[in-house]
């Protein structure tokens, strides 16, 4: 279905055909299709979506589209939507909305749901509590499989997942039962006899990234969330864990590119906001680069004596920056996957030092031979070879240690990525290069 054909059907008011098309489409694909429409077209098209699928489509829309629809909905339409919207999706939506729309939504939902929403909104950003849902299936250990299946049929339609059920005793989590267990056991089997008691859980204030890592490690579909008293308050589902992984990866990519992270998409972010997000970092890096310029001016006499020295500066600085970026990228990835911890710093340095020796010697030999063949200047070849070897070693040690120190100081390791490391390594490269060059050429 192309957007042009869809718009033509809307223009012709062929709503029957549109409904038939939407009936067979996936909720995510419908949301993507509607994102291409103008506001008035969006309002018409959304009302043609099957009632049982409208909430899924809505939860996959951008916050801009959601806000527009909430504004134009009647009280009845809004209540129907909110009744079918999962709790975590509702909370995510409210976090993006202006105060007037938040108030309208809270006024529309019933008091019990409002209390749950307010509870979730009060959890710190980026915590497990902020992304969990309170809609899960709770069972008792003295239930039979038959009782449990009957209970799931009664309440399951309103729960985010029924594939994992939780056995509670006075709100304390004592076991987990999967849908597979229930469907393969005799009807008279007690839940307490088949429940899994080795439970992995997180607390409401656990970092959401740490919670998401557990999904990757254990292949969970859902993860229970406990409060400070050890009582179960909700679950995190795999779809929310994937969203966290995507958000964290996006944030790391933007920080590594020296851009202030933004939760909005590229096109939803204004030109001014884009400029503001980039300007501060560029300003910092620009002024920090003046240190390199200051160092270069101190060696004007060396330039005058050996003008050829200047031509190798870009190559040495770029090589150093690239080596530092390689190391920092791998360390940042290791930190993100919890493969590397700060206590491993000396192991990391030793490993990167050995890598740097091999890489540095290889680059030094290749460039030394090239320079000797091109310029017939043995001293220059020696200067470049020695400089490259040391620059590679220093760059890789800087590249691997800065992210580790950032993590130790509770900063985002991605801050220590390409732009910042390149600036630091550039300064070190110039100092190493001219220190070697002045000694070699003054010894002649």
Secondary structure, 3 states (H helix, E strand, C coil): CCHHHHHHHHHCCCHHHHHHHHHCCCHHHHHHHHCCCCHHHHHHHHCCCCHHHHHHHHHCCCHHHHHHHHHHCCHHHHHHHHHHCCHHHHHHHHHHCCHHHHHHHHHHCCHHHHHHHHHHHCCCCCEHHHHCECCCCEECCCCEHHHHHHHHHHHHHHCCCCCEEEEEECCEEEEEEEHHHHHHCCCCCEHHHHCECCCCEEECCCEHHHHHHHHHHHCCCEEEEECCCCEEEEEEEHHHHHHHHHHHHHHHHHHHCCCCCCCCCCCCCCHHHHHHHHHHHHHHHHHHHHHHHHHHHCCHHHHHHCHHHHHHHHHHHHHHHHHHHHHHHHHHHHHHCCCCCHHHHHHHHHHHHHHHHHHHHHHHHHHHHHHHHHHCCHHHHHHHHHHHHHHHHHHHHHHHHHHHHHHHCCCCHHHHCHHHHHHHHHHHHHHHHHHHHHHHHHCC
